[in-house]
Amino acid sequence: MSGNDTIGIDNNSLHGAYRSGAFVARVDWEPQVIAVALHALLDRVFGARANIVIATSARLRVVDVSGVDVERHTLADLGALIKASPVVREVDIAAGHLVSDVESARHLELIERFRPLTAMHIGSGEISVALPKDGDVEVRDVVEVMSGAWAQGVLARAEVVLQEAFTGPSFETRFRADEPDLFVTRFVQMARDYPSRIAIETATKAISYAELDRTADGIAADLEQRSVRAGETLLLVPNRDETLVATFVAALKAGITVSIADPEAPTSYIEECARVAGADHVADLAGVGIAGAFTALGLESAVEPERYEAERFRRDDCAIITFTSGTSGTPKAVRGRYGSLTYFFDWMDSRFGSLRGARFGMCSSIGHDPLQRDIMTPLYLGGTIVVPEHRNSTVTEAFPRWLAEHRVQVVCVNPAAIRLLAGAEDSLSDLDVVFLVGAALTRAQVKTVARVAPGARIVNLYGSTETQRAVGYFEVDTSAAGLAGVPEVIPVGRGMKDVDVLVVTPGRRVCLPMQTGQIVVRSSQVALGYAGDAELTASKFCTGIPEGSMIPAYLTGDLGYRSPRHGVMFGGRADHQVKINGYRIELDHISEKCRTMPAVKDAATIGFELDGATALAVFLVPVDDSIRFEPMAFRASLAARVPKYMLPQRVLTVTGMPMTRNGKVDVAALRAMLSEPRPSGDAAATGTEAQIRDYLRYTTGLDEPDMNVPFDALGIDSLRFAALLSRVAGPGASRAGMTNALTAAELVEALFDTGARKAAAPASSAPTPAQLDVRALLGPAAEVSETTIHFRGRRFDHLCSNSYLGLNSHPEIRAAMVEFARSSSTFGSHGSGAINGYTLVHQRLTDALRSLLQCEAVTLYSSGYLANVSAIPAIAGPDDALFIDERCHRSLLDGCLLSGAALHIYRHNDPDDLRGQLQRFPTRGRRVIVSEAIFGVGGDIADLPALVDCARAADAVLFVDEASSVGQLGPGGRGIEAHYGMPGSIDVRVGSLAKAFVGGGGFVTSSGEYAEQLHRHRGATFSTVISPMAAALAAESVELLLREGDTLMARLATNRTTWTTALHSAGFDTGVSATAIVPLLFPDAGDTARWFHAALDADVFLLPLSGAWSSRPGGALRSTVTAAHDPEVLIDVADRLRRAGSRLAATE
């Protein structure tokens, strides 16, 4: 074998574009067939299947190998394909490969002329290969692999399939005859030999081996007294403490199959785990509230408990059940062998330096299978389990400090946790071994660990829950030369003792080196399968790799290939799984849970890289195109259904799933939708504040992340928070107390040490210019319609009409008005609705509203404002408590103030904040939650499912203002309940008769009981009811909506899409609007007046939002689009506003 210049290929002649090497080979049997076969097999060398040009002295022939199946086609088939391939005079092979047997000079000429992807030259007894200079495989490795494969291929029979023709003889690992001690045997021996040695060390106590042994026996005896029998299954829901360890040991001593669930997971998820595992009993040691569970274990008697020293499990018995996510929305329960739990520990001790007696950090997540290694390795080898407090395993500066203070020598962590180690203030000199497991490990991460713990051995472990402790390993040489010699992604490596890490084809044949396939872990120590799912077990666990082998193997679903020097290399996933912080997650599991959420018609989940780590994005198709899911609210609702590590970083609403031609979800198209949010344009923000804001934009996908919401609520876990701190905290800056429980505003304050932390408060703006006096500026309107408005003889395009459905100018409404004037005996009201003002016309209106909104009772008011300031005090008084969204309409706030009830303002559309306030502020009286359905400033939609959940959980009344949503949301315009498919979920609804409907006034819908309270209140009793004329027009409007609602709604939806698309194309920010109310947002409140005048100059009339109109920071103009608008006019208006903005910028 040799390097460059074998046939005269050098950097000068090829302009440095190729690297080349050569090997000696037999070329007496069909060398062209062998060469083409290697192109089809060795995808890591030759890349994607492309045309191969075979050049001989007589001809050029183009061979298309895209259809070659290496497990079906034979060498004879390949020979026939070559002979049948077309002969050409000239060909462009820049995107293909070259194989030639011409003389060297001609071969070089062809390379210079066509610049193929790769080039292979078949000489007299020698094969040379030229590869791209920027390739990721070493030439010497390629030469070694090709040399061996070529030698094998020339000996094969022509009728043998390609995969077998080039694969060497099958091999069988010879397992060792010695069987290591099982866990109970070794642990009892350790307790007998070293009774006073510390087994567990926590922040407050130290437990010796003798004490742990006695405690475990007491718990085992207690379990038996509670009728928990050997062979049954016990689900533990523990805290991270000594009781977890003792109960785990006790279960193994008693022969009880044990499983561990994370107490921070939703209770419903834990209960589902218990069901899937077939748990006979649950020990809720963390007190999360599992019905029927044990809450404490252990004998209180002073009598010495029975000794549990004999093994009750056999090696292949199921002693442990661990959970992974499943595709159906339920977790999968993996049945683990007892013997596998400790089979490799003695070998690891001899291979990785002395682990006996070492101090092991219990750093893995509860419920995550590496926790078993954290507990059992030290107890098996006579070491000490060092248990961190929860915050020390998740907070940036505390974790490395804890490792140093407690002199931890061995840790097993996920590569994602390396960000935490990066914050170490001093060298972690006590760390001897760092095992990394659960995700791909990079060279950069290894460098970080080596810097922080310069004396530690760094070992990459590869496996899964299903492989148990049977894993692959690769120990990284951390010297400069060693790190330079490993790939950017650290190899999987080779198997531990009695473990083979193989790569196989779809037909389960062993792959050649440099051939991509599925990674398989083969060992007698892999798991037994999945509880209650024989079909899935058969599809993932097998024997017969290679053919005839009876050793169990697990098909991991990971892609990889074998490298001659490094062993197996990881290449991604072959299925729909990703790993997040070490947890293997089925993407379909999350999608299935999302589909169970209110208003979700379909869902898809993908993994994507975010800030150097894998994150999740969910794409949601709503049941109605007008719905837009608010990311934070959706995450909060989903958190009740899945563990925290499964929550998506991005939540996007889409109108439909993009599909491939074969009917599958187009993942590439979804990934393309993950566009980067716009960077901060706030020049007034400090550099650090702008950095934090931009980081939140980047990680959450939100253009306007709320700086007053905790990082944790925004999906920023402790690891991502560590990454943020590393960017914004200066060298040597104190990070004490900085956790992801802070808000962004609090972090900025802490970094600049500007004072004590403040509680999060509703967003509010700085002092803003006085509200524009539009009446004084323009005078009264001369003519008004949904689409145009005239002031002082000048026509403007009208983009702030409340007549969303265009009914003000509808011919049927006009005809109804004429008919009423002709036939009615009275136009005006004659008194209160409680006395003499309520007529048959009013009854017709209330009947129509009951039919539209499916409610029991309707109360009429002379305005929507009066409805709110009357209805709220009617149902809430001084002994009650009101919880109102910070961006509710002023009439709602005024109603709350007039009621005299205690007032609590929660963050905008934030159910988590609402839920927290409901818990923090109990009351002896009634609690009322107040919200708008469509928020009148931002045009966003309230999260009704979350509001209903909060109301029902707190036994609160749900009061919703639907002034803007009736006629905009839901099938037929029936409002927010119809929009989410949740009829009857609102207790008290306020509506307007002067927006979607024609007339004037307001109304309240409720139960009969609340209606009685409303009728007795002075707002209804001491006020003149709306006129019969207004009632007739409103009734006609409601009846028209009942008849033509779908048509009107479709027209409005089309115009809304046209308008927002045009505004976005023109560069305007419309915030989170998902309705016909579309704000144009500006950074500064002072921008409102300038933009209002610029819009007037463009003959466009918009509503300026400042002063009392809006509590939102910054400036804004509110636009509303109607069903009566012409789409072409909307596009033209947006362009005029764009040009107006350009003129405005030019004058600054």
Secondary structure, DSSP 4 states (H G I P E B T S, - for coil): -B-TTSSS--TTTTTT-EEEEEEE---SS-HHHHHHHHHHH-HHHH-S---EEEE-SS-EEEE--TT--TTT-BHHHHHHHHHHSPEES----TTSEEEE-S-HHHHHHHHHHH--SEEEEE-SSEEEEEEETT-SS-HHHHHHHHHHHHHHHTTS-TTSBHHHHTS---------S--PPPHHHHHHHHHHH-TTSEEEE-SS-EEEHHHHHHHHHHHHHHHHHTT--TT-EEEE---SSHHHHHHHHHHHHHT-EEEE--TTS-HHHHHHHHHHHT-SEEE-TT----TT-B---S---SSPPPP--S--S-TTSEEEEEEE--TTSS-EEEEEETGGGTTTHHHHHHHSS--TT-EEE--SPTTSTHHHHHHHHHHHHT-EEEPPPGGGGTSTTHHHHHHHHTT--EEEE-GGGHHHHTT-SS--TT--EEEE-SS--BHHHHHHHHHHSTT-EEEEEE--GGGTT--EEEEE--SHHHHHTS-SBPP-BEE-TT-EEEEE-TT-PBPPTT--EEEEEE-TTS--EETT-HHHHHHHEE--SSTT--S-EEEEEEEEEEETTTEEEEEEESSSEEEETTEEEEHHHHHHHHHTSTTEEEEEEEEEEETTEEEEEEEEEESSTT----HHHHHHHHTTTS-GGGS-SEEEE-SS--B-TTSSB-HHHHHHT-PPPPPP--TTS-HHHHHHHHHHHHHH--SS--TTSBTGGGT--HHHHHHHHHHHSPTT---TT--TTSBHHHHHHHHHT-SS--------PPP-PPPP-HHHHH-SEEEE-SSEEEETTEEEEE-B-S-TT-GGG-HHHHHHHHHHHHH-S--S--SBTTTT---HHHHHHHHHHHHHHT-SEEEEES-HHHHHHHHHHHH--TTSEEEEETT--HHHHHHHHHHT-EEEEEPTT-HHHHHHHHHHS--SS-EEEEEESB-TTT--B--HHHHHHHHHHHT-EEEEE-TTTTTTSSGGG--HHHHHT-TT--SEEEEESSSSSSS--EEEEE-HHHHHHHHHSHHHHTSBPPPHHHHHHHHHHHHHHHHHHHHHHHHHHHHHHHHHHHHHHTT-B-TT--SSEEEEEESSTTHHHHHHHHHHHTTEE-EEE-GGG--SSSEEEEEE--TTS-HHHHHHHHHHHHHHHHHHHHH-
